[in-house]
Amino acid sequence: MYFSRVKLRPELIKSSQLNRVLRGNVYGIHRLLYDLFSVEQRSFIFREEIAKAQLGHSQSVRGEPIYYLVSQQKPIEPENSIFHVDVKPYHPKLQVGQKLKFDCRVNPVVTRNGRKHDLLMDTQLNFLKGTVDQIGLKASLPLNPRKSDYKKRLLEQGGEALDKYLSDVLSKDQRYAERLTQIGYLQDRLEWAIKSQIDAALENWFQNQGERRCGFQLIRDNDGMAKLQNSAYQWHAIPEKGKTAGFSSVDLTGDIEITDVDAFIGVLFNGIGRAKAFGCGLLSVAKI
């Protein structure tokens, strides 16, 4: 296996706006990265990041897209390629009980009645529905309500009942209980309560991935809190696949412990979660 760092050639960045065009265009990026492999072998996973200070002190590299690839075949630089490729063999040496820091971009989904749903949006909508039911506002909703309808009705009519319910939700979450006194506005409390539910759903999803098929478990601190953070949720439209085609992604970072070496190596080589063909799934790890 090979681990590669792929960057746009400096002369292209200086002479064009190509990096801006590519940023966020996961389908286009995937097609361009295809050219780094032969027709027979185009199986790889990748993740896009934005260049950071550790790549050097030159201002010219900051803010430029970088693509990290894991592939069975060694990528090549075709003649007149727009990319510069740094490649190294990828043969991780691991053992059970080893603790690692990780970064990944994933597309978490939940399956219900044979259909897959965006985990974050599904969690948010279910929480809003449950909150409306809990404080007795369901009858005041329009037919076929949207997420914005739930929020609007809660904030307009929830009053003290909503405030009490949200305070109870936040007080039971170790991550947000201490912030409760700092969240004065009802709208802010609702948003923080939603975030607490999303955090819990993502932690549960990621932990299940690790324990069921990926050979790792989350490391927890002395208070039992998982060392896991999420950020950068976004929707990626793929108009080439249809008007409504696309997928969501979220970035996860934290600490894990290996429980099954073979399963974990399989994840490093093949990725975790869905949408692996569009920049999700690649797990980057480093020793703690």
N, C-alpha and C positions, 0 to 999 in steps of 0.2 A: 504494500500500500504506500501511497505518497501523500504528503501534506504540502500544499502549495500556497504561496502568497502572490496574488496577482494584482498588478497595478496598471493603470493607464500610462502610456508612455508620456514623459514630461512634455515633449514637443507638441503632442496632441492637445494636452491640457492648456498649454500656453497659447495655442493658435486657434482654439475652438471652444465651444460651450458643450462639448460632448459629455463631460462629466455631469453637467446639470441635466442633460437630456436623459442620461442613464439612471440617475438617482431615483430610486423608487420604482423604476420600470423593471420589475422582476422577470417578466416574460422575455423582454428584450435582452436583458443581461444573460439569462439562461441560454438563449439562442447564440449569443456571441461567445460565451464560454465553451459552447459545443465545439467551436473551431479549434480548441486546444487539444482535441482528441481525434483519433481516427474514427472513421465511420463505423467500424466494427465494435469499438469500445467507447461508449459515451455515458457510462454510468458513473456519476459523481454527485456529491452533495457540496453545497457551498453556503457561505454567509457573507453578506455585505456589511462592512463597517466603514466608519469615517476615520481617516488618518488622525492619529493622536501624537502627542509630543514625543512618545517613546520611539517614534520612527526617525527622529532627528530634530535638530533645532532650526532647520531651514523653514521659513514661513511658507515656502512653495509647496510643502507636502501637507500642510494642515488643511483639513476640510475636504480632502480628496477621497473618493471611494477606494476601498481596498476590498478584495474578494479572497476569502480563505476557502480552499478546496481540499476535500479528501477524495481520493480516487484510487482505483486499482491499477489503472494505466498511468504511466508517467506522462503528464501534459507536455506538449511541445509548443514552440513559438513559430507559427507559420510565417512565411515570408510576408513582409509588410503588415504584420500583426499590430493591432492597436494596443496590445498588452505586453507588459514585461512580467516574466514568470520566474519566481524563486521556488525551487523544488527541493525537498529533502525526503529521504525514505522515512516511512512512518511505521515503526515497530514498537509500540509502547510496551514497557515492562511493568507489569502491575501485580499486585497481590491482594488477597482478601484482607480486609481491615485497613487498607491504605486510604488515607484521607486526602481529598483533592478539592481545589477551588474550580469552579466551572462557570462558563458563559454559554448561553445558547439562545437561539431565536426559534420559537415553536409556534405551531398552529393548533392550540388545544380545542377539541370539540367534545361534545357530549352526544351520545346516540339515544334517541327516544322514538319508539314506534317505527324503527327502521330508517329514521332520518337523522342526519348529523346536523348539529346546531353549534354555532359559535359559543364556546363555554362562557366567555365574559358577558356577552349580550344576553345569553340565556339566564345566567345567574342574576344579572341586574333586573331583567324583566320579572323573573319569579319573585325576587325580593319586593319589588314594587307592588306586584299583585297581592302578595301575602300581607304587606303592610296596609294596603287599602282594605282588605278583608278584616284585618285585625282591629282597625279603628272604625269599621262600619260605614265605609264610603262607597262600597261596590255599587249600590243602587243608583248613585249619582253619575256614574260613568256613561259616556256615549256608547253606542253600539260599536263593536270591533275597535276598542280603544288601542291607541298606540302608546309607546313608552312615554312620550311627552304628555299624553292625556293623564296618565297615572300621576306623573310628577306635578302637573298643574293642579289636579284635584287635591292632592295631598297638601300642597303648600297653601292653597286657597282655603281649604276647609278643615285641615287636620288639627290646627290649633294646639292646645295643651295635650290632647290625647296623642298626637303625633310626636310632640316633643318628649313626652314621657316614654313612649315606645322606643324612639330612637336612642334616648339616653340609656335605656335598659340594654339595648343591643350593643352599644358602644362600651358600656361598663363591663360587659362580659367578655370583651375582646382585649387580651393583654396588650396587643399592639396599639390600641387606641384609648384605653381606659384613662391613661394619664392626661391625654389631650382633651378630655371631655369638658373640663372647666374652661378651656381656651376657645371652644367652639360655641360662640354666642348666637349666631343667626340660625334659624330653623333650616334654611336652604343649605347652609354649610353642614349642618348635622346630617341632613339627608344624604348629601354627597359622600360624607365620611362613612356613614353607615353602609352605603352601597359599596364603597371601596373595601370596607372590612369583609363584606361577603365575597367580593371578587378575590381578595387575597386568600381567604380560606379555601375557595374553590380551586384556585390555581395550585395552592400547596397540596391539596388532596389529589388533584390530577397528576401533578409531577411525582408525588410520592407513590401513587399507584403505578405509574409508569416504571419507576425504579424497582419496586418490590415485585411486580408481576412478571416483567419481561426484560428489564434492562440491567439487573445486577448491581443496584446501588440503593442506598437509603440516605435520607436527609440527615445531616448532623444537627443536633439541637443543643442549645445552651443550657446553663444550669437551671433556668426557669422553664425548660421544656419547649422553648420557642425555636422553630426551625430557622436555620440560617439560610434564608431564601428571600430574595427581593425581585420584584417585577417592575417593568417600566416599558415605555415606548410602544404602547398598544397602537396599532394602525390597521387600516383596511387597505388591501392591495387589489385594485381593479385589474382585470385581465380582459380588456375589450376584445382582444383577438379570439377569445373563447365564447363571447356572447355579451349582450348589453349588461346583464346583471352578474356576470361571472367574476369571481375573485375569491379572496380568502383574507383572514385576519392573522396578525402575528403579534406576539408579545415577547419581550426580552426577559430572560431569567438569569440570575446570577446567585451564587451561594456556595455552600460547602456540602460535600457528599462523602460517603464512605462506601468502598467497594465491598459487595457481598458475594458476587459471582464473577470471577475474572472473565470467563469465556463469554458470558452474556454481555458484560460491560464492553469488552473489545468489539463485540458485534455492534453495539450502539455507536462506538467511536467510528467504526467503518461505514455503517449504514444509516446512522441518524436516528433521531427520536421524534415521535409524533407524526403528523401528516404534513402535506405540502412540501415534502423534501425536495421536490423538483424545482421549487421556486424560492430557494434561499432559506428554508427552515430545516431544523433538525440537526445541524452540525454542532456537536458538543466539543467545545474547547476546554481542556483541563490543564491544571498546573498543580504541582505539589504544594501543600500547605507548609 
